[in-house]
């Protein structure tokens, strides 16, 4: 379906449904943008985490039991 066809079909809907489509579309765009930003940041830091022991030193105790001091 072409964009122009989609728009024509949307224009046939009641206003409340059209607003719902707009809201969901904006949410989808924001979600995709956030994911892209996180992927870019993770890629930029990957080499640091692979080569800098100080950044990952505490991962060695991830499986150790943890007891909160009260």
N, C-alpha and C positions, 0 to 999 in steps of 0.2 A: 504494500500500500504506500503510495506516495504521500509526501508531507501535505500537499494541497488537499488530497482526499481526506486525510486525517483531520485537518482543520475544518473542512466542510462538515464532517460528521460531528465534530465537537460543537460546532455552532448550532447544530440541531438539538443539542441537549439543553435541559433546564439549567438555569444559572447556578443552582446549588451543585449540580454535577460538574459543571465547568470549573467552578472554584475548587472542587475536590481534585480534579485532574491537575490544576495548576499547583495546588499544595503538594500533591504527591510527586509531581515532576520536580519541583524545587527541592524537596527532601532528597530525592534521588540524586540530583546534581550535587547537592551539598555533601552527601554521603560519598559519592565518587571522588569529589575533590579532596575530602579528608583522607580517604584511602590513598590517593595519589601522593599527597603530602607526606603521609607516614612511610610509604614505600620509598620515596625519594630520600627522606631523612635516614631510614634504615640502611639504604644503599651507601649513603655518604659516610656512615659510621662503621660499616662492616669491616673494613680493613683495620680500623683502630681496635675493634673488639677481637679480631683474629690475631693481632700481633702484640697488643699491650696487656700483659698479665695483670697489671694493677686494676684494669677495668673489669676483669672476670675473676679475680681472686676469691670472692665470696661464693661463687657458684660451686666451689668444691664442697661446701657444707650444705648445699640445698637439700640433700636427703637425710641429713642428721636430725635427730629429734630436737625439738625446740620447747623449752619450758619457760613460761613467762614468770619473771620474778615479781612477787607481790609485796 
